[in-house]
Amino acid sequence: MIPGGVQFPMIADASGLIGQAYGVFEPAAGVDIRGRFLIDPDFNIRAMEVMTPEVGRNVNELIRQIKAFQHVRATGEVTPAGWVPGKPTLKPGPDLAGNVWKEWKPEMAF
């Protein structure tokens, strides 16, 4: 465990260099706006989200996306919108393009 109870590495960007590299630095305010980036083990950005301070982020959605990217990497399958572990996945291929609706029936989320 990392001191302070956080179980993953965190960094600060006092200089703004990281925010500038990722396009989330706000020069007028001298700070980074809220951005999150999912970077795979090969250092490729797989997902990103940038939010202004007025709206909060959803940590449950972030965790769901991490699990989906891990599943895709491990299996080669693809995950439909709203996928959670244990739910059906899709097999990628040219026949799937434009036909996801035939293979996957989303459950009402609200």
C-alpha angles and dihedrals in degrees: 000000000000115000113272095037098275109135097202134050117273129189137196124224103205092153094049091229095123092047090050091051091052096039097245101107115116105207096192091058095032093229141096118258114227112285133158126197127191107211120187125222089267089058094250118141104240098175139003137186129186120194132181114228096260095075125051126227126244111238091189090059090048091053091046090053093048090052091048093051090047090051093048091049093048098044110021088232122125127235123223123225112294093015117163128185111284094028123110120280131200131243110235120233144117092278091060094060108105092001104078089111090063093053102038129046110192119221116232107265096192 
